[in-house]
């Protein structure tokens, strides 16, 4: 990425679910905006949060760190969270890093929204236990 401008993130709410969309490149310079856009609704107890990266053309590791941070915060707050990562620029690197086993990835926005809308409520204590896994 050569243009170090802050990416345009569009945040909307549909049926109480916050959707954060980025249709540009995301790197170190965009992570503060992305972090704020994701963690704000999670901390406020949103009905659900979906990250739409289906039109994102580039992601670096700092973005992946924010996605993991948001996933952990959502689990701690019992807020359903999903990532729409249909593009190779996002989904493939997450798979290579093994983060597809940790993050709630979906091939498109509709699938991510459906996953968040239909996720059963999990008590906060159970959500924390589900994340702590013993090595095999």
C-alpha positions in Angstrom: 0.0 0.0 0.0 1.5 3.3 -1.0 -1.3 5.7 -0.2 -1.2 6.3 3.6 -4.6 7.9 3.9 -7.2 6.7 6.4 -9.5 4.3 4.8 -13.2 5.1 4.4 -15.2 3.0 6.8 -18.9 3.1 6.5 -20.9 2.1 9.6 -24.6 1.3 9.3 -27.1 -0.4 11.5 -29.6 -2.9 10.1 -32.1 -4.6 12.5 -29.9 -3.6 15.4 -26.8 -5.1 14.0 -23.9 -2.8 13.3 -22.2 -3.3 10.0 -18.7 -1.8 9.4 -17.7 -1.8 5.7 -14.4 -1.1 4.1 -14.1 -1.1 0.3 -10.4 0.0 0.2 -7.0 -1.0 1.5 -6.4 -1.4 5.2 -3.0 -1.2 6.9 -1.4 0.2 9.9 -2.7 3.7 9.2 -6.3 2.5 9.1 -6.3 0.3 12.2 -7.1 3.0 14.7 -10.3 3.9 12.7 -11.2 0.2 12.3 -10.6 -0.5 16.0 -12.8 2.4 17.1 -15.5 1.4 14.6 -15.6 -2.2 15.9 -14.9 -1.8 19.6 -17.3 1.1 20.1 -20.5 -0.9 19.3 -19.2 -4.0 21.0 -18.5 -2.1 24.3 -21.9 -0.4 24.0 -23.5 -3.9 23.9 -24.7 -3.9 20.3 -27.1 -6.6 19.2 -24.4 -7.8 16.9 -21.4 -6.6 14.9 -20.4 -7.6 11.3 -17.2 -6.5 9.6 -17.7 -6.4 5.8 -14.4 -6.8 4.1 -15.8 -8.3 0.9 -14.5 -5.3 -1.1 -11.3 -4.7 0.8 -8.4 -4.9 -1.6 -5.5 -5.3 0.9 -5.0 -6.1 4.6 -1.8 -6.3 6.6 -1.1 -8.0 9.9 -2.1 -5.0 12.0 -5.7 -5.4 10.6 -5.7 -9.0 11.5 -4.7 -8.1 15.1 -7.7 -5.7 15.3 -10.0 -8.4 14.0 -8.8 -10.8 16.7 -9.1 -8.1 19.4 -12.7 -7.3 18.3 -13.5 -11.0 18.3 -12.3 -11.5 21.9 -14.0 -8.3 23.1 -17.3 -9.4 21.5 -17.0 -12.8 23.2 -16.3 -11.1 26.5 -19.4 -8.9 26.1 -21.6 -11.6 24.6 -22.0 -9.6 21.4 -22.4 -11.7 18.2 -19.6 -11.0 15.8 -18.8 -12.1 12.3 -16.5 -11.2 9.4 -17.5 -11.2 5.8 -14.2 -11.9 4.0 -15.1 -13.0 0.5 -12.1 -11.5 -1.2 -8.8 -13.3 -1.6 -7.0 -10.2 -0.1 -8.6 -11.0 3.3 -9.7 -14.6 3.4 -6.6 -16.2 2.0 -4.1 -14.6 4.3 -6.3 -15.4 7.3 -6.4 -19.0 6.2 -2.6 -19.1 5.7 -2.1 -17.8 9.3 -4.6 -20.2 10.7 -6.9 -17.4 11.9 -9.8 -18.8 10.0 -10.0 -21.4 12.9 -10.2 -18.6 15.5 -12.3 -15.9 13.7 -15.9 -16.2 12.6 -15.3 -15.9 8.9 -18.1 -16.0 6.3 -17.9 -15.9 2.5 -20.2 -12.9 2.1 -22.2 -10.3 3.9 -25.5 -12.2 3.8 -23.9 -15.2 5.5 -22.2 -13.1 8.2 -25.4 -11.2 8.9 -27.3 -14.4 9.2 -24.8 -15.9 11.5 -25.0 -12.9 13.8 -28.7 -12.6 13.7 -29.3 -16.3 14.5 -26.5 -16.9 17.0 -28.1 -18.1 20.3 -27.4 -16.1 23.4 -24.4 -17.5 25.4 -23.8 -16.5 29.0 -20.5 -14.5 29.3 -18.9 -17.2 31.5 -19.6 -19.8 28.8 -18.2 -17.6 26.1 -14.9 -17.3 27.9 -14.7 -21.0 28.5 -15.3 -21.7 24.8 -12.3 -19.6 23.9 -9.9 -21.4 26.2 -8.8 -24.6 24.6 -6.2 -27.0 25.9 -3.5 -28.0 23.4 -4.0 -31.4 21.9 
